[in-house]
Amino acid sequence: MTWKSAIIVAAVMVVLGTLYIHLRWRRSPQACRAMIWLTACYFVAGSIVGAWVLRLVAPTPNAPTVEVVAPSAGVPSLAVVPLAPRLDSAPSSSVPVSIPPLNFDPAHAVLPDPKLTPGDVLPNATMDDVCTPGWAREHRHVTESDRAKVYAEYPDSARTCLCIGGVGNCCEVDHLIPLELGGSNDLKNLWPQPENPRPGDGEKDQLENTLHELVCKKEMQLADAQKCIASDWVKCWEKYVVPKYGPEWAAANRHGW
């Protein structure tokens, strides 16, 4: 029943009740008065009980929920973990917690050829620059011609990047030193990074975000972050990302370390 229908039914009942009371009042005013008081008592009691029942069945505002986001290729899945509302503050929003894939083997991770891709940075890029929202996006400029040149420089990519759908579909032309850390778009800073074996492109993305956060919190110098990821991004990932998941996770997932 809709609210409009309920209002109409209630109005009809009020009219009929008024007519009934008018007729009964003429016959016995005392009995009619007692009936009115009894009806009022039932109405109040019913209202209290109804309000109590509605409170029990109504959903709690800001109730914590669980949401699972399906992972895309090469990117760790994200699970939104519910937090119970704190009594001394506003209800907390869901917090994404990154759950990395299992079976990492850094011994077999793919590194760029240091002769072809030593890494390169944009001149005069500062911490304030890279920490400005949108700065990296504004400086991204890699053309299809650049990507073709990168694959041509790495002929072995025909093997390392081969997967269902053709050559290159399992790789991304990656900035060794990411734009968010002041890396340039020069070919010296580009290489075809495969998704597998793990750690691969998804794990390097984790490292880039972690280093960017450390730099912007002034907990790490920009030059140190650039050197860490350019010299050996896998060791850098082991140092700054793996500890975030705790020793139990590391012990369970270290294969070949």
N, C-alpha and C positions, 0 to 999 in steps of 0.2 A: 504494500500500500504506500502511495506517495504522500508527502506532507500535505499537499492540496486536498487529497481525498480524506485524510485524517481530520483536517480542519472542518470540512463539510459535514462529516459524520458527527464530530463533536458539537457543532452548531445545532444540528438536528436534534441531538440528544438533549441539549440545553433547553430548546424550545418545548420538546415533549415533556421534559421534567417540570418546566414552569407551568404548563397547562395542567399536569397531574396534581401538582401541589395546590394550584388554585381551586381545583375541584374538591380535593380532600380537605382543604382548609374550611370550606363551607360546612362540611359534615362534622368535623372534629378538630378544632384548632389545636388542642393540646397534643393529640396523637400526631398531627402533622408537624408540630414544633419538635417533638421528640424524633420524628423521622429525619428532619433536616439536620439536627445535631448529630445523629448517628451517621448520616451520609457524610457530613463534614469530617468526622473522626476517621471514617474509612478512607476518605480522600487523602487526608494528611498522612495516614499510615502507609497507604499505597505509594504516595510520592516518595516517602523516605526509603521504602524498600526498593522501588524502581531506580532511584538514584544510586543506591548501594550496588545493585546488580549491574547497572551500566558502568560503574567504576571498575567492577571486577573484570568485565569482558572487554572494555575499551583498551586499545593498544597504548602502551606507555610511551609518552613523548620522548623522542630522541633515543629510542631503544636501540642498543647496539646490534648491528647486523654483520653478516659475513658475506663477502663477495670475492669470488675467484675470477681473476682475469686470465683468459687463455693465453699462453705464451706464443709469440711469433717465432719464426725460424731464427735461431742464433741469439735470441734474447731471453734471459732468464724470466721465468714466470713470476708474476706478482700476485701476492695474496693480501687482501685487505683484512687486517686483523682488527676485530672490534675492541674498543676500550670501554670499560664501565664508566658512566658519568661520575665525576667527582662531586662530592657534596659541597665543597668550598669554592667551586668555580663553575664556569659554563661547561656544558657537556662537550667532551672531546670528540673530534672528528676521527674517522677511520685513518689509520696510519699504514701506508704501504711498506711491506717488508720484503726485500728481495730474497728469493730462494734460488740459489744457483743450481744448475744441473750437476749431477753426480759424475764420478769417474774422471776427474781431471788428471792429466798426465803432462806436467810442464816439460818433461824431458823430450816430448815429441811435439811440442808447440812450434808453430812456424814463426820464424823471425825474418825480418827483411834483410836483404843483402846490404851490408854496411857500405859497400862501394857504390851501389846504385842508389841507396836510400839512407844517407847518413842522418837525415833530418835537417830541417831548415825553419827559421822563424821569421816573422815579419819584423822589419827593422823598427826600433823605437816602441814596440808594443810593451806596455806597462801592466802592472797588476790592476790598476784602476781601469785600464782599457778592457782587459779580458773579463773583469768582474762586472762590467756594465751590461745589463740585460739586452740581448739582441746584437751585441757587438760581433760575436762569432758568426752569426747568420749573415750579417751585412758584409762580412769579408770572405764569405765562401764563394769561390769561383773556380770550379773544375768543369771543363767542357768534355763533351764526348770524345773529341780529338785527344784531349789529355789522357782520358781513360784508355784509349786505344794505344797510345804511346807507352803507358805504364805496363799494360799486358805484353806489349812487344818487348819491353826491356826484361820481362820475366818469362822467358819461354817455357819454364817449368810449370807455369800456371795452367798450361793445357792439361797437366796431370793433377796438380793440387786443387784446382778449381773445377774439375770435371764432376758433373752430377747430372741427374735426370733433367733434361731440358736443354742441355748443351753446355758449352764452355763458358765459364764466367758467372754462372748463376749461383754458385756457392761461394763466391768471393765478393768483397766490396773494395773498391779503390779507396784506401784509407789514408788519412793524414797520420804519419808516424807521430809527430808532435801535433796534437789536435789544435784546431782553431781556438778552442776555449782556453788553451794554454799559450796562445800566440804563435802557433804553427802557421807556416805559409802554404800557398797553393802551388809552390814550385815542384817540379818533378822529383827533386832531391828529397822531398818530404812525402811522396806518394808511393804506395805499393799495393799490390793485390793481396789483401789479407783473407785467408779462407775462414769459413765458419768452423770447420773441423780440421785436425783434431783439437779437442779442448785442452787448455783454454784457447779460444779463438776470438773472432771479432766481437762477440757479445761480451766476453770477459774484459777485453780491452776497453770497451765502452764504459764498463763499470770502473775501471782504473781511471779513465779520463775524468769521469764525474767526481771520483774521490779526490784526485789531485786538485781539480778545480776548486772543490769545496775547501780543501786545506789552504790553498793559496788565498782564497777570498776571505778566509777567517784569520789570515795572517799567521797561520801556524806553519807555513812552509814558503820559502822563497820561490818566486816564479822561475828563476834560472835553475834551481835545484829540481823542480818538478819537470822542467823540459829535459834536463840531463838524465833524470831517472828513467823517463819513458823512452827516450831516444837511444840510450846505451843498451838496455835490455828490458823491454816492456814486461816480459814474463816474470823476471826476478822482481821488478817493481810491483807487479800485481801481487806476487807472493808476499811482499813486505807490507803493502798498504791495504789490500783488499781481503785476503784470506783471513787475517786475524779478526776481522769484523764478525766472522761467523763462529768463532770460538774453537777451542782445541778439540772438542769432541767431533765437530763437523770435519775438521782438518784430518784427524786421525782416521775417520771412517772413509774419507774420499781421496786420500793421497795414494795414487797408483804410480809407481815408478819414481817416487821422490826419494 
